[in-house]
Amino acid sequence: MPIYLDNSATTRPCDAAIQAMEKCMREGYFNPSALYAPALEADKMMRECRAEILSSLHAPRDARMIFTSGGTEADNLAILGHLSCVHGGGRVLYGAGEHPAVKEACQAANGFEAMEMPYDREGRVDLTALREIITPDTKLICCMQVNNETGAIQPLGEIAALRKEICPDAHFHVDGVQGYLRVPFDMAALGAESYALSGHKIHAPKGIGALVLGPKCRVNPRALGGGQEGNLRSGTENTPGIAGLLAAIRSYPKEQKMQEVKMHLWECLKELIPAAAINGPAPDSPLAAPHILNVSLPPVRSETMLHALEGEKIYIGMGSACAAHKQKVSAVLLAMHAPRHLAESALRFSLSPENTMEEMEQVARACQKNFGILSRFQRR
């Protein structure tokens, strides 16, 4: 049986999501903007999904939730939609390891000074460096909840405190694509104005995501038309995708064992391959997400090991799937000042609640076997 450990790239839709989508397409296909009873049922399902997401994030009272096509659109709407409401320019800050959906949106904002918040060696925003660049004219701060390559949980509380001290009117956007349902989040307590999530990272289908907006958040629409989603995202809603998202959220296990399974993989790897090195926080650290393990196996290059494991039907990642065809060495690891030889041999194992201890043992043995063969051949 194949072993899938690239869940940060995408997840297999769960059975509940598939069943909900099929039922919606066969029986509940009505346009939720229509006024007859079956259409009102579709609208009711959408309202239930909104309530489920707002509750799961501990969103503030009167927060709004916009359905999007995924995390990229949600991030773009939050960033560019907000900055279009801001006049007079100012500074925009984003983490050094942000997903391109955030980084490129910040850099594309005309009339603003986009600056990168440096990372420390654990792959988290360097708060000392941040204090040097955060200014009273900062208009937007963007930071992911969990880094998609290393699993480093970002210091959102500390960033929020700096914002409150130096630029209390700045908009704080959190990209929660890699954190939602896997790492706890309290939007009201943090004081974030917006939060983005993507369905296909949590066993819902591709093509559905959400943006949660705090009650004081100002955003201009990026798509104009029929005025759906409170005039912020026109277009007939993707009701099958929303049905799948709702089912996936409701069926996502409340008690997760991914941390234990991840630790078992690491313990097996370091026992079988002493050269193995962690990129990011220590796997057992509270600063590390439970589902991502980034490991270097020098001198074997990432792509070489990835394809060797693929031959054994073990599927892993090297970094952000959205940048996989653009670069050979992870920009995230370079931002962390990782040694070049470790960055060139980095592998990302990303888990789901479905992965087992036995699978981790099988993966570690496959890594050991291929490492023994491939480490004999080094590029000169």
N, C-alpha and C positions, 0 to 999 in steps of 0.2 A: 504493500500500500504506500502511496506517496506520502511524504511528510511535508507539510506546508508551514514554513516559518518566515513568511514575508507579509504578515498581517498588518504591518504599518503601511504597506503599499495598497493593499485592499484585503477584504475578508470575504469568505464564502458566505453568501446570504443564508441566514438560518431558515429552518423549515417553517417556522411561524411567519416569517416575512414573506416567503414564497407563497404560502397558502393565502395570506392576507392580500397579496398583490393579485393572485389569480382570481380570488373572489371579487375583488374590486373591478377587475377588468371584465369579468363575466356578468356580474350582477350589479355592481355599484359604479358603473361607468359614466354616470350623469355629471353634467357640468355643475359644480357647486354654486355657481352664481344664478342658476335658474331657480324658479319659485315653487315648483311642484314638489311633492313629498319625497320622492327618491333623491332628488337633488339636495334637498334639505338634510337628508341622511348623510350624504357625502360631506356637506358642510359641517355637520355635527362631528364626523370622524376627524376632520381637520382641526376642529376646536379642541377635541380630546388630545390630539397630538401636541398642539400648542401648550395645553395645560400640563401635559406630562413633561415636556422639555423644561418649561419654566419652573416647575416644581423640582425637577432633578438638579437644576442649577441654583436653587435657592435665589431665584431672581427677585429683585425688589418689586414691591407692589406697583402696579400700573406699568410694568415692563411690557414691551411688545415683542412679538416673535414673527419673523419674516421667513417664509419658505424660499429656498434658493435651489439652484441646480447642484450645489455642492459647496465645499469649503472655499474654493477659489472665488466664486461669485460672492459668497458671504464676506470674505475678507475685502474684496474690491469694493463692495457696496459700503462696508463700514468705513474704509479708509478714504476712498475718493468721494463717496457720498457725503461724508462729514466735512472733508476739507473744502468741498465746493460751497459750504455754508460759511466758511471762515474767510474774513477779509483782512488784508494788511500783511499777509505772509507770516513768517515765523519758522520755528524749528520743528522738524518731524524726526522722531527717534524710533529706531527699530533694532531688534537684536541681531547680532552678527550671524547667527545661525538660523534666521527666519526662513520659512518656506518662500519660494519665489513669488507666490501669490501676495505675500505681504511686502517683501523687500522691493519688488519691482513696482508695486502700486505706490509705495512711499516715494520711490525715486521718480515716478512719473508725474507727481503732483506739481504742477506749474506754480511758481511764485513762492515755493517753500524750500527751506534748506534741510535736505534729508541727511541725517547722520546716523552712523552705525553705533550701537551700544556694544562695546567690546565684550568678549567672553573671557572667563578665566580658564584655568587648565582642566577644570571639571566640565566645561561646556555650559556654564551658567553665566548670566549677565554679571559682569564685574561691577559691583556696586561702587567701589572707589573710583573707578574710571567713569562711571555714570554720573557721579556727583560733579565731575569736572565739565561735563558737556550739557547737563540739564540746566536750562536757564528759564527765567520768568517768561520769555516769549515762546516757550515750547507749547505748541498747539496740539500735538498728538504724540502718544507713546504707544508703540505696538510691541507686544511680546507674546510669544507662544507659551502655552501652559506646560507642555512637555516637548522637548526636542525630538523630532521624528527620526533622527539618526542615532543618538546616544542614549535617549531616554532620560536625559537630565531634566528634572523638574525645576522650572525657573523660579527665581525669588520674587514672585508677584507681590507678596505682601510688602516687602522692602521697597520695591519699585513704587508701589502705591503710596507708601509713606513719604518717599522723596518727592513724589508729585504733589502731595498735600502740602509739603513744606515749601516747595520752590515755585510750582506752577499749578495751583489748585484748579484752574479752569481748563487745563489740558485734558483732552479726550484720551481715555485709556482703553485700548482695544486688546482683547486677548484672543489669540488663535487657539481654540480648544480642540482642533481636529485630532491631535494625538492624545489628548487627555480625557475627553468626554467619556464618562461612565467608568473609566479605568483609574482615574485619580480624582479624589473629592474636590469639589469646587463650590464656593459660596460667593455668588456674584454680588449680593447685597452687602455682605461683610467686607469684601474687597473694595467695593466702590467702583468697579469697572463699568464703563458706559456701554460696551458691546462685547459680544462673545460669538465666535463662529464655530460651527461643527459640521461634520460630513457623515452622511449615512453609511457609506460603504466601508468605513473604518470600524463599524460596530455591528456588522452582519446584516445591515440593511442593503438595498440595492444601490448601484451607482446612479448618479443623476438626481440625487435629493440631498439637500443640506438645509441649514437654518442659520439665521442671524438673530440673536437676541439683543434688543436695544433697551437700555435703561430709560426711565421716564423723562429724563432731561436731555436725552440724546437728540441731536439735530442731524438729519441725513436727507440729502436730496436724492431722488431716484436716478438710477442709471439706465432704466428701461421705461419707456413711456407707452401708454396704450389704454387698456380698459380700466385701469385703476385698481387692479387686484392688490391684495396684501397692503391695504391701507395706503394705496397710491405710491407705494415704494418699490413694487416689483410687478409691473403689469405682465399679463399673460395668464392664460387658463392654468390653474394649478395642476401639478402632476399628482393626481389623487392616487394612482397605484403606488407611486413611490412613497407618498406620505403614509399610505396604509402599511407599506412594508417597514417604513421607519418607525411607526408607532408600535408595530408588532415586535420589531427588533429591540426597541428600548424596554418594552414590558417583559420580554423574555431574557434580557441580559442578566446573567446570574448576579445576585446581590452579594453572595459570598464567593469570592474568587480565589483560586489556588495558583494563579499565574506566577506570583512571587516565589512560591515554593518550587514550582516547575522550572522557572528561570534559574534559581539558585542551584538546582540539581544539574542543569546543563552546564553551568559555570564550574561547579565542583568536578564534574566529569572531565570537562575540557582541560582544566589546569592540571588534573592528575595524569591525563593521558598525553598532554602536550605542554611540557613545562615552559616552552617559549611563549605561550599564550599570554596576551596582555589586554587589560581592560581599557577602553576609551570612554571617558565620562566618569561619573561618580561610581564608587564601589557598588557592586550589585546588591549588597545588603544594606546600603545606606538609605535613610529616609528621603534622600534627595534624588533617588533613582526610581523611575517608574517601574511597575511590576512586570511589564510586558516586553521591554526592549533590552537586549544585551548586545553591545557593540564590542567585538573582540578582534584583535589583530593576531595573525599567525605568521610572523616574519620568519623566513624571507619569502614565503609564498604570496604572490600577488592576489589581490581580492578577486579579480575576474577569473583567474586560473582556478582558484579553489571553488568559486561559485559554479563554474561549469563542470568541475570534477564531481561536485555533490549533485548537480543536476543529472549527471549520468546514473546516479543511484536513486533518482526520483526524490531528492531532498531539495527543496526550493527555499532559498534564502535571499537576502538583499545585500547591496553594498552601501546604500545610502538612500537619499530621496529618490523615489521612483520617477518623480517629475524631472529630475536632472540627470538620470542615469545615462542618457545618450549624449550629454553635453560635456561631461568632464570625467577624467579618469581618477582624480584624487578629490576626496570630499572637501568642499569649501568649509564645512562645519569643523572638521578635524583640523584644518589649517588655521581656522580662527581660534581654535583652542591651543594653538602652538604645539600640536602633536608632532613628534619627530617624523620626518618624511617617510622613513622606512615603516613606521607603524601606520601612517595614513595610507600608504600604498598597499597594505595588506589587511585593511579593515573589513570586517564582515558584520552585517546586522542580522541578528536573529530576533524576529519579533513574533510574539506568541499570541494565541487566542485562548479563551477558556476551554477550547476543545483539545488542546495539546496535552500530552500525558508524560509522566516520568519515563515510561518505557521508550517513548519516542526520543526523549533527550539522550538516553543512553545509546540508542542506535545512531543518532546524529553525531555524538561525540566519537564513537568508534569509527564512523565513516570519515570524520575529520582527521582522526589519528592515522588511519590507513593512507589517505590521500596526502597528508602532510609528510608522512614517511617517504612517499614516492616523489612528491613535487619539490620538497626542500633540498633535494640533491641538485636541482637545476636552478642556478641563480643567474639573473641577468647581470652581465658585466658592464 
